Amino acid sequence: EVQLMESGGKLLQPGESLGLSCEASGFSLRNYGMTWVRQGPGKGLEWVSHISGGGGATYYGDSVKGRFTVSRDNSKNTLYLQMNNLRAEDTAVYYCARSRTDSVLNDLDYWGQGTLVTVSS
Amino acid sequence: ETVLTQSPGTLSLSPGERATLSCRASQSVSGNQLAWYQQKVGQAPSLIIYDASRRATGVPPRFSGSGSGTEFTLTISTLEPEDFAVYYCHQYGASPLTFGGGTEVEIK
Protein backbone atom coordinates (compact mmCIF):
# COMPACT_ATOMS: atom_id res chain seq x y z
CA GLU A 1 0.00 0.00 0.00
CA VAL A 2 1.36 3.39 -1.01
CA GLN A 3 1.70 5.73 1.96
CA LEU A 4 3.13 9.21 2.39
CA MET A 5 3.66 10.76 5.81
CA GLU A 6 4.65 14.39 6.25
CA SER A 7 6.20 15.79 9.40
CA GLY A 8 7.87 18.91 10.70
CA GLY A 9 5.08 21.46 10.72
CA LYS A 10 5.01 23.97 13.57
CA LEU A 11 4.34 27.56 14.62
CA LEU A 12 7.07 30.01 13.68
CA GLN A 13 7.68 33.73 13.41
CA PRO A 14 8.19 35.62 10.15
CA GLY A 15 11.73 35.34 8.83
CA GLU A 16 12.40 31.98 10.44
CA SER A 17 13.28 28.72 8.66
CA LEU A 18 11.79 25.25 8.78
CA GLY A 19 12.39 21.86 7.20
CA LEU A 20 9.59 19.45 6.32
CA SER A 21 9.96 15.74 5.64
CA CYS A 22 7.82 13.25 3.76
CA GLU A 23 8.45 9.57 4.33
CA ALA A 24 7.27 7.24 1.59
CA SER A 25 6.42 3.56 1.84
CA GLY A 26 4.85 0.90 -0.34
CA PHE A 27 6.75 1.89 -3.48
CA SER A 28 10.25 2.69 -4.67
CA LEU A 29 10.65 6.43 -4.30
CA ARG A 30 13.45 6.68 -6.85
CA ASN A 31 11.07 5.76 -9.68
CA TYR A 32 8.78 8.75 -9.19
CA GLY A 33 8.84 12.48 -9.25
CA MET A 34 7.49 14.04 -6.08
CA THR A 35 5.56 17.24 -5.55
CA TRP A 36 4.74 19.59 -2.68
CA VAL A 37 1.33 21.26 -2.69
CA ARG A 38 0.02 23.62 -0.01
CA GLN A 39 -3.39 24.77 1.10
CA GLY A 40 -3.88 27.96 3.06
CA PRO A 41 -6.57 28.09 5.76
CA GLY A 42 -9.95 27.94 4.05
CA LYS A 43 -8.30 28.25 0.65
CA GLY A 44 -7.62 26.18 -2.44
CA LEU A 45 -4.60 24.20 -3.53
CA GLU A 46 -1.30 25.76 -4.64
CA TRP A 47 1.53 23.90 -6.36
CA VAL A 48 4.80 24.60 -4.52
CA SER A 49 7.59 22.45 -5.90
CA HIS A 50 8.55 19.29 -7.80
CA ILE A 51 11.65 17.15 -7.86
CA SER A 52 12.50 14.43 -10.36
CA GLY A 53 13.09 10.83 -9.31
CA GLY A 54 16.86 11.14 -9.31
CA GLY A 55 16.81 14.62 -7.80
CA GLY A 56 18.52 16.24 -10.76
CA ALA A 57 15.63 18.45 -11.79
CA THR A 58 13.72 20.77 -9.48
CA TYR A 59 10.91 23.25 -10.08
CA TYR A 60 9.29 25.93 -7.93
CA GLY A 61 6.24 28.13 -7.90
CA ASP A 62 6.94 31.86 -8.21
CA SER A 63 5.76 32.58 -4.66
CA VAL A 64 8.47 30.36 -3.11
CA LYS A 65 11.28 30.55 -5.65
CA GLY A 66 14.56 31.54 -4.00
CA ARG A 67 13.26 30.79 -0.50
CA PHE A 68 12.31 27.09 -0.63
CA THR A 69 14.50 24.14 -1.60
CA VAL A 70 13.25 20.64 -2.38
CA SER A 71 15.49 17.60 -2.05
CA ARG A 72 15.25 13.88 -1.58
CA ASP A 73 17.16 10.91 -0.19
CA ASN A 74 16.02 7.85 -2.08
CA SER A 75 18.04 5.55 0.17
CA LYS A 76 15.87 6.75 3.06
CA ASN A 77 12.67 6.91 0.99
CA THR A 78 12.28 10.50 2.13
CA LEU A 79 11.45 13.82 0.49
CA TYR A 80 12.34 17.17 2.03
CA LEU A 81 11.30 20.80 1.77
CA GLN A 82 13.57 23.45 3.30
CA MET A 83 11.70 26.72 3.78
CA ASN A 84 13.65 29.91 4.54
CA ASN A 85 12.59 33.48 5.25
CA LEU A 86 9.03 32.40 5.99
CA ARG A 87 6.17 34.85 5.59
CA ALA A 88 2.66 34.97 7.00
CA GLU A 89 1.33 34.03 3.57
CA ASP A 90 3.25 30.73 3.75
CA THR A 91 0.82 29.60 6.46
CA ALA A 92 -0.76 26.43 5.10
CA VAL A 93 -1.09 22.70 5.29
CA TYR A 94 1.75 21.26 3.22
CA TYR A 95 1.09 18.03 1.36
CA CYS A 96 3.58 15.81 -0.38
CA ALA A 97 2.20 13.93 -3.36
CA ARG A 98 3.49 11.36 -5.80
CA SER A 99 3.61 12.28 -9.46
CA ARG A 100 2.43 9.54 -11.81
CA THR A 101 5.85 9.41 -13.50
CA ASP A 102 9.19 11.19 -13.16
CA SER A 103 8.09 14.27 -15.09
CA VAL A 104 6.88 17.49 -13.48
CA LEU A 105 3.96 17.43 -15.94
CA ASN A 106 1.89 14.84 -14.15
CA ASP A 107 -1.21 14.30 -12.11
CA LEU A 108 -0.74 13.46 -8.45
CA ASP A 109 -1.92 9.94 -7.72
CA TYR A 110 -1.17 9.63 -4.00
CA TRP A 111 -1.14 12.29 -1.28
CA GLY A 112 0.01 12.42 2.30
CA GLN A 113 -2.22 13.70 5.09
CA GLY A 114 -0.36 17.00 5.33
CA THR A 115 1.52 18.94 7.98
CA LEU A 116 0.51 22.41 9.24
CA VAL A 117 2.92 25.31 9.08
CA THR A 118 1.82 28.50 10.80
CA VAL A 119 3.81 31.71 10.43
CA SER A 120 2.72 34.42 12.82
CA SER A 121 4.22 37.07 15.04
CA GLU B 1 0.36 30.61 -16.23
CA THR B 2 -2.86 28.73 -17.02
CA VAL B 3 -5.68 29.99 -14.82
CA LEU B 4 -8.45 27.47 -14.09
CA THR B 5 -11.92 28.79 -13.23
CA GLN B 6 -14.39 26.37 -11.69
CA SER B 7 -18.15 26.83 -11.64
CA PRO B 8 -20.36 26.89 -9.81
CA GLY B 9 -18.67 27.71 -6.54
CA THR B 10 -21.27 25.68 -4.66
CA LEU B 11 -23.66 23.04 -5.94
CA SER B 12 -26.59 22.13 -3.69
CA LEU B 13 -28.04 18.76 -4.58
CA SER B 14 -29.76 15.76 -3.00
CA PRO B 15 -28.49 12.17 -2.94
CA GLY B 16 -29.49 10.40 -6.14
CA GLU B 17 -29.24 13.55 -8.27
CA ARG B 18 -26.74 14.22 -11.05
CA ALA B 19 -23.86 16.67 -10.48
CA THR B 20 -22.15 18.55 -13.30
CA LEU B 21 -19.02 20.54 -12.45
CA SER B 22 -17.21 22.82 -14.88
CA CYS B 23 -13.56 23.82 -15.22
CA ARG B 24 -12.52 26.45 -17.75
CA ALA B 25 -8.88 27.12 -18.62
CA SER B 26 -7.48 30.50 -19.67
CA GLN B 27 -5.56 28.75 -22.46
CA SER B 28 -5.70 25.35 -24.08
CA VAL B 29 -4.49 22.58 -21.79
CA SER B 30 -1.73 20.68 -23.56
CA GLY B 31 -2.56 17.05 -24.22
CA ASN B 32 -5.79 17.44 -22.23
CA GLN B 33 -3.63 16.92 -19.17
CA LEU B 34 -6.30 17.76 -16.65
CA ALA B 35 -7.18 15.98 -13.42
CA TRP B 36 -9.96 16.17 -10.86
CA TYR B 37 -9.49 15.66 -7.12
CA GLN B 38 -12.00 15.14 -4.34
CA GLN B 39 -11.34 16.59 -0.91
CA LYS B 40 -13.47 15.79 2.12
CA VAL B 41 -13.39 17.89 5.27
CA GLY B 42 -10.18 17.40 7.21
CA GLN B 43 -8.70 15.07 4.60
CA ALA B 44 -6.12 15.28 1.85
CA PRO B 45 -7.24 15.52 -1.78
CA SER B 46 -7.60 12.23 -3.64
CA LEU B 47 -7.33 11.67 -7.38
CA ILE B 48 -10.57 10.87 -9.23
CA ILE B 49 -9.91 11.59 -12.90
CA TYR B 50 -6.70 12.12 -14.87
CA ASP B 51 -5.97 12.86 -18.52
CA ALA B 52 -9.41 14.51 -18.61
CA SER B 53 -11.40 11.28 -18.75
CA ARG B 54 -9.51 8.37 -17.17
CA ARG B 55 -10.79 7.16 -13.81
CA ALA B 56 -8.17 6.63 -11.12
CA THR B 57 -7.79 3.22 -9.52
CA GLY B 58 -10.77 2.27 -7.38
CA VAL B 59 -12.96 5.20 -8.44
CA PRO B 60 -16.55 4.11 -9.06
CA PRO B 61 -18.01 4.44 -12.57
CA ARG B 62 -20.55 7.06 -11.49
CA PHE B 63 -17.66 9.53 -11.82
CA SER B 64 -16.79 10.57 -15.36
CA GLY B 65 -14.68 13.30 -16.91
CA SER B 66 -14.95 14.88 -20.32
CA GLY B 67 -13.79 17.84 -22.33
CA SER B 68 -10.80 19.13 -24.21
CA GLY B 69 -8.91 22.33 -24.94
CA THR B 70 -10.22 24.90 -22.49
CA GLU B 71 -13.51 23.34 -21.32
CA PHE B 72 -13.68 20.34 -18.99
CA THR B 73 -16.49 18.70 -17.03
CA LEU B 74 -16.72 16.31 -14.10
CA THR B 75 -20.02 14.45 -13.87
CA ILE B 76 -21.28 12.40 -10.97
CA SER B 77 -24.19 10.46 -12.42
CA THR B 78 -25.99 9.60 -9.17
CA LEU B 79 -24.79 11.29 -5.99
CA GLU B 80 -24.05 9.02 -3.05
CA PRO B 81 -23.80 10.41 0.52
CA GLU B 82 -20.01 10.00 0.47
CA ASP B 83 -19.68 12.19 -2.65
CA PHE B 84 -20.48 15.44 -0.87
CA ALA B 85 -17.11 17.18 -0.83
CA VAL B 86 -15.03 19.84 -2.57
CA TYR B 87 -13.73 19.07 -6.06
CA TYR B 88 -10.68 20.68 -7.65
CA CYS B 89 -9.50 20.60 -11.24
CA HIS B 90 -5.78 20.64 -11.94
CA GLN B 91 -3.86 21.18 -15.16
CA TYR B 92 -0.45 19.58 -15.60
CA GLY B 93 0.05 20.32 -19.27
CA ALA B 94 2.37 23.22 -18.58
CA SER B 95 4.49 24.52 -15.76
CA PRO B 96 3.62 26.05 -13.38
CA LEU B 97 0.99 23.46 -12.55
CA THR B 98 -2.21 25.13 -11.44
CA PHE B 99 -5.43 24.27 -9.65
CA GLY B 100 -8.92 25.66 -9.90
CA GLY B 101 -10.57 27.33 -6.94
CA GLY B 102 -12.84 24.36 -6.23
CA THR B 103 -16.54 23.50 -6.35
CA GLU B 104 -18.27 22.44 -3.16
CA VAL B 105 -21.00 19.84 -3.64
CA GLU B 106 -23.25 20.18 -0.61
CA ILE B 107 -26.35 18.38 0.55
CA LYS B 108 -29.51 20.28 -0.27
Interface residues (C-beta under 8 A of the other chain):
Chain A: T35 V37 G44 L45 E46 W47 H50 Y59 G61 D62 Y95 R100 V104 L105 N106 D107 L108 D109 Y110 W111 G112 Q113 G114
Chain B: Q33 A35 Y37 Q43 A44 P45 S46 L47 Y50 D51 A56 T57 Y88 H90 Y92 G93 A94 S95 P96 L97 T98 F99 G100 G101 G102
